[in-house]
Amino acid sequence: MGMGAKEFFESLPSRANGAETTGMNASYVFEIEGGGTWTVKVDDGKLAVSEGDGGAECTITTSEDTFERILDGTQNPLTAYMTGKLKVTGDVSAALKLKSVLG
């Protein structure tokens, strides 16, 4: 079994690729059913993660199972979105930048 949502978000700031996120300003709330709610804010390459809903321009909702499969590469995020396993509300263009944030 892969990394759970809690472990993923707690280790994200140390793993995020600074070069990929330089000049990027975005905020995300991840609602992981069974894994908690997390806020990720990117401010010109600096990434901050906090537990709970801190408000964001884009909210991503999915199950912990789907989230783990996306992380380990067995679930394509776009396919998950198209099949309703992953929901995006708010700024969809911000969601498209997530690849550089999540690594």
Secondary structure as UniProt FT lines:
FT   HELIX           5..15
FT   HELIX           18..21
FT   TURN            22..23
FT   STRAND          25..33
FT   TURN            34..35
FT   STRAND          36..43
FT   TURN            44..45
FT   STRAND          46..51
FT   STRAND          58..63
FT   HELIX           64..71
FT   TURN            72..73
FT   HELIX           77..82
FT   TURN            83..84
FT   STRAND          86..90
FT   HELIX           92..96
FT   HELIX           98..102
//
